Amino acid sequence: MKVIVAIILGMSLILSASLLRDGLTGLKTGDRYVTVKGVAEREVQADLALWPIRFVATGNTLEQAQEQGRSSREAIFAFLKLQAIDKDAVELQRLDVTDTRANPYQGEGEQKFIINQTLMVRSTQIDRIRQAAQNVSELVDSGVLLTTDYGPGGPTYLFSGLNDIKPEMIAEATASAREAAQQFARDANASVGGLRRANQGVFQILARDQAPGVSEQQQPVKTVRVVSTVDYYLE
């Protein structure tokens, strides 16, 4: 009877040790993973330009200010026509009229009316907008008083095709991450196993020429970037 009990106890110990070893092995394998990042970048061209052309007209009377405003508008439309920008792409977005006599702190002297106007140019013809913006000094030469009293000066360039390139860029970033994992595994004398966890990352639209003071929206050519973070098991 004692012999049978001893045999049973011995087999139990062997079985327990085997299960414990297998459990530890599985735990060790489960803890062996590498976290890598994959980067994908693509240069894209803006497909929409928004150009607010702001100008000021003044006069001793409201009629004089209005006349100068009309003259400035006509000069702007003539300028845009020379740049092959259609009149339908332009709309009056803002009009402010100020009577300086309403200012109690206005000093003595000539009283004036001030008219601030904004013409918004909205176009998908990026190259024409770029060229026109470079020639904007011609408006000043023709007597138009341009101003940038609020908001950014010059055109704003937008890219709206992000959804079209997302799938390919995610695939590129994932492939880049796996390549990094394989290199790590080779250095560690291991092999890459299955996927443990993945984070797609956030898409960024950046200025192509990244420098202090350079805004992404002021550049018609941009860089789209995504960084994916992936965990791979190591075998």
C-alpha positions as CSV (number, residue, x, y, z in Angstrom):
1,M,0.0,0.0,0.0
2,K,2.8,2.4,0.9
3,V,4.5,1.6,-2.4
4,I,1.3,2.5,-4.3
5,V,1.0,5.8,-2.4
6,A,4.6,6.6,-3.1
7,I,4.2,5.9,-6.8
8,I,1.1,8.2,-7.0
9,L,2.9,11.0,-5.1
10,G,5.9,10.7,-7.4
11,M,3.7,10.8,-10.5
12,S,1.9,13.8,-9.1
13,L,5.1,15.7,-8.5
14,I,6.4,14.9,-12.0
15,L,3.1,16.1,-13.6
16,S,3.1,19.3,-11.5
17,A,6.6,20.1,-12.4
18,S,5.8,19.5,-16.1
19,L,2.8,21.8,-15.9
20,L,4.8,24.4,-14.1
21,R,7.6,24.3,-16.6
22,D,5.1,24.6,-19.5
23,G,3.4,27.5,-17.8
24,L,6.7,29.3,-17.2
25,T,7.8,28.7,-20.8
26,G,4.5,30.2,-22.1
27,L,4.8,33.1,-19.8
28,K,8.4,33.8,-21.0
29,T,7.4,33.6,-24.6
30,G,4.4,35.9,-24.0
31,D,6.6,38.5,-22.4
32,R,9.1,38.5,-25.3
33,Y,8.0,41.2,-27.7
34,V,9.4,44.2,-29.4
35,T,7.8,47.6,-29.9
36,V,8.7,49.3,-33.2
37,K,7.6,52.4,-35.1
38,G,7.0,52.6,-38.8
39,V,7.0,55.9,-40.7
40,A,5.4,56.7,-44.0
41,E,5.7,60.1,-45.7
42,R,4.3,61.5,-48.9
43,E,4.7,64.8,-50.7
44,V,1.4,66.2,-51.9
45,Q,0.2,69.2,-53.8
46,A,-2.5,71.5,-52.3
47,D,-5.8,71.3,-54.2
48,L,-7.6,74.4,-53.0
49,A,-6.4,78.0,-52.5
50,L,-8.1,80.7,-50.4
51,W,-6.8,84.2,-50.9
52,P,-8.4,87.1,-48.9
53,I,-7.4,90.3,-50.6
54,R,-8.0,93.1,-48.1
55,F,-8.0,96.8,-49.0
56,V,-8.9,100.2,-47.5
57,A,-10.6,103.2,-49.0
58,T,-10.8,106.5,-47.3
59,G,-12.5,109.9,-48.0
60,N,-13.6,113.1,-46.3
61,T,-17.2,112.0,-47.1
62,L,-18.8,108.6,-47.3
63,E,-19.3,109.2,-51.1
64,Q,-15.6,109.8,-51.6
65,A,-14.7,106.7,-49.7
66,Q,-17.2,104.6,-51.6
67,E,-15.9,105.9,-54.9
68,Q,-12.3,105.0,-53.9
69,G,-13.6,101.6,-52.9
70,R,-15.2,101.0,-56.2
71,S,-12.0,102.1,-58.0
72,S,-10.0,99.7,-55.9
73,R,-12.4,96.8,-56.5
74,E,-12.2,97.4,-60.3
75,A,-8.4,97.5,-60.2
76,I,-8.4,94.1,-58.3
77,F,-10.7,92.4,-60.7
78,A,-8.7,93.8,-63.6
79,F,-5.5,92.4,-62.0
80,L,-7.0,89.0,-61.4
81,K,-8.3,88.9,-65.0
82,L,-4.7,89.5,-66.2
83,Q,-3.7,86.5,-64.0
84,A,-6.3,84.3,-65.7
85,I,-8.4,84.1,-62.5
86,D,-12.1,84.0,-63.3
87,K,-14.3,86.6,-61.7
88,D,-16.7,83.9,-60.5
89,A,-13.9,82.7,-58.1
90,V,-14.1,86.0,-56.2
91,E,-16.7,87.1,-53.7
92,L,-17.1,90.0,-51.3
93,Q,-16.7,88.5,-47.9
94,R,-16.4,91.4,-45.5
95,L,-17.3,95.1,-45.6
96,D,-16.7,97.5,-42.6
97,V,-17.4,101.2,-42.6
98,T,-15.9,103.5,-40.0
99,D,-16.9,107.1,-39.3
100,T,-13.9,108.6,-37.5
101,R,-16.1,111.4,-36.1
102,A,-17.7,108.7,-33.9
103,N,-14.4,108.4,-32.0
104,P,-14.5,110.8,-29.0
105,Y,-10.7,110.7,-28.9
106,Q,-10.3,111.8,-32.5
107,G,-8.2,114.9,-32.6
108,E,-9.0,118.0,-34.5
109,G,-8.4,118.1,-38.2
110,E,-9.7,116.5,-41.3
111,Q,-12.5,114.0,-40.6
112,K,-12.6,110.8,-42.7
113,F,-14.7,107.8,-43.5
114,I,-12.8,104.5,-43.7
115,I,-14.0,101.5,-45.6
116,N,-12.3,98.1,-45.1
117,Q,-13.2,95.4,-47.7
118,T,-12.2,91.8,-48.2
119,L,-12.5,90.0,-51.5
120,M,-12.1,86.3,-51.1
121,V,-10.6,84.4,-54.0
122,R,-11.4,80.6,-53.9
123,S,-9.8,78.5,-56.6
124,T,-8.4,75.1,-57.4
125,Q,-6.0,76.6,-59.9
126,I,-3.0,76.6,-57.5
127,D,-0.3,77.7,-59.9
128,R,-2.3,80.7,-61.0
129,I,-2.9,81.8,-57.4
130,R,0.8,81.4,-56.6
131,Q,1.8,83.5,-59.6
132,A,-0.8,86.2,-58.8
133,A,0.3,86.4,-55.2
134,Q,3.9,87.0,-56.3
135,N,2.7,89.9,-58.5
136,V,0.5,91.5,-55.9
137,S,2.8,94.6,-55.8
138,E,1.2,95.6,-59.1
139,L,-2.0,96.3,-57.1
140,V,-0.1,98.7,-54.9
141,D,1.4,100.4,-57.9
142,S,-2.1,101.0,-59.3
143,G,-3.2,102.8,-56.1
144,V,-4.9,100.0,-54.1
145,L,-4.2,100.3,-50.4
146,L,-3.8,96.7,-49.3
147,T,-3.9,95.7,-45.6
148,T,-3.4,92.7,-43.4
149,D,-5.0,94.1,-40.3
150,Y,-6.4,90.7,-39.3
151,G,-5.7,87.1,-40.2
152,P,-2.7,85.8,-42.3
153,G,-1.5,87.7,-45.3
154,G,-1.3,85.9,-48.7
155,P,-3.1,82.8,-49.9
156,T,-3.9,79.8,-47.7
157,Y,-3.3,76.4,-49.4
158,L,-5.3,73.4,-48.4
159,F,-5.1,69.7,-49.2
160,S,-8.3,67.7,-49.1
161,G,-7.3,64.4,-50.5
162,L,-6.1,62.8,-47.2
163,N,-8.6,60.0,-47.2
164,D,-7.5,58.9,-50.7
165,I,-4.0,58.2,-49.6
166,K,-4.6,56.9,-46.1
167,P,-4.8,53.2,-46.9
168,E,-1.6,53.1,-48.9
169,M,0.3,55.1,-46.3
170,I,-0.9,52.9,-43.5
171,A,0.3,49.9,-45.4
172,E,3.7,51.6,-45.9
173,A,4.0,52.4,-42.2
174,T,3.1,48.9,-41.2
175,A,5.7,47.4,-43.6
176,S,8.3,49.8,-42.3
177,A,7.5,48.7,-38.7
178,R,7.8,45.0,-39.5
179,E,11.1,45.6,-41.3
180,A,12.4,47.3,-38.1
181,A,11.1,44.4,-36.0
182,Q,12.9,41.9,-38.3
183,Q,16.1,43.8,-38.0
184,F,15.8,43.8,-34.2
185,A,15.0,40.1,-34.2
186,R,18.1,39.3,-36.3
187,D,20.3,41.2,-33.9
188,A,18.7,39.4,-30.9
189,N,19.0,35.9,-32.6
190,A,15.2,35.6,-32.6
191,S,12.5,35.6,-35.1
192,V,9.4,37.8,-35.5
193,G,6.1,36.1,-34.4
194,G,2.6,37.3,-34.5
195,L,1.1,40.7,-33.9
196,R,0.6,41.7,-30.3
197,R,-0.7,45.2,-30.5
198,A,-0.9,48.0,-33.2
199,N,-1.6,51.7,-33.1
200,Q,-2.2,53.3,-36.5
201,G,-1.0,56.8,-35.4
202,V,-2.2,60.2,-36.3
203,F,-1.8,61.7,-39.8
204,Q,-0.1,65.0,-39.9
205,I,0.0,67.5,-42.8
206,L,3.3,69.4,-42.5
207,A,5.1,72.1,-44.3
208,R,7.4,70.6,-46.9
209,D,10.1,73.1,-45.9
210,Q,10.0,73.0,-42.1
211,A,11.7,76.1,-40.7
212,P,10.9,78.6,-37.9
213,G,8.1,80.9,-39.0
214,V,7.1,78.7,-42.0
215,S,3.4,77.8,-41.9
216,E,2.1,74.7,-43.5
217,Q,-1.0,76.5,-44.8
218,Q,1.2,79.0,-46.7
219,Q,3.0,76.3,-48.7
220,P,1.3,74.7,-51.7
221,V,3.5,71.7,-51.5
222,K,3.1,69.7,-48.3
223,T,4.3,66.6,-46.5
224,V,1.8,64.1,-45.2
225,R,3.3,61.9,-42.4
226,V,2.0,59.1,-40.2
227,V,3.9,57.1,-37.5
228,S,2.5,53.7,-36.6
229,T,3.5,51.9,-33.4
230,V,3.4,48.1,-33.5
231,D,4.2,45.3,-31.0
232,Y,5.4,41.9,-32.4
233,Y,6.0,38.8,-30.4
234,L,9.6,37.3,-30.6
235,E,10.1,33.6,-31.0
